[in-house]
Amino acid sequence: MADPQSCFMTRQKPGNTFASEGSPSTAGRPGVGKRQVAPVPGVARKARRIWGSRMIDIQTRMAGRALELLYLPENKPCYLLDIGCGTGLSGGYLSDEGHYWVGLDISPAMLDEAVDREIEGDLLLGDMGQGIPFKPGTFDGCISISAVQWLCNANKKSENPAKRLYCFFASLFSVLVRGSRAVLQLYPENSEQ
């Protein structure tokens, strides 16, 4: 298992929920972990309305299947990354299964909701398309439920989806312990994606 203490993440106090700038793992890495992205208006409120019991059940089942596909050692807690963690539903499943986890999300409002829900994992505000700002070999595995497809779109003229995807996958490979897996569930917009 990767040593959680070797990573820069620590539990943040309410009101100072996310680490995003000046963390040891982002030192000397231009553009990684320094970009603060404004929340999309109403995203967290909308999430609260639509995340009824059916959606929670679907999210939990997808997280369960992703965890199965990681083929982790049985009866051994692992240190996992949840990319696009949102309000922490998948991470909650990881905790219930006895694992430690860190969630990465671009939306401060969604991360605030996760803090309000008192999830057990640590949270990081960041853009996966700019890279994953952790030391090499930090995580025993990674899951992502319904997040990676957002890298395929340019939200601004300055964003290049191919470069964002490359940066994401290169940094994901780096932060995983050699031989570990990442399970990424996504909804492609079309057959081209």
PyMOL commands that set and color helices and strands:
alter all, ss='L'
color gray80, all
select helices_A, chain A and resi 4-6+24-26+43-50+53-69+89-96+108-116+128-130+148-152+161-175
alter helices_A, ss='H'
color red, helices_A
select strands_A, chain A and resi 79-83+100-105+122-125+139-145+176-185
alter strands_A, ss='S'
color yellow, strands_A
deselect
rebuild
show_as cartoon
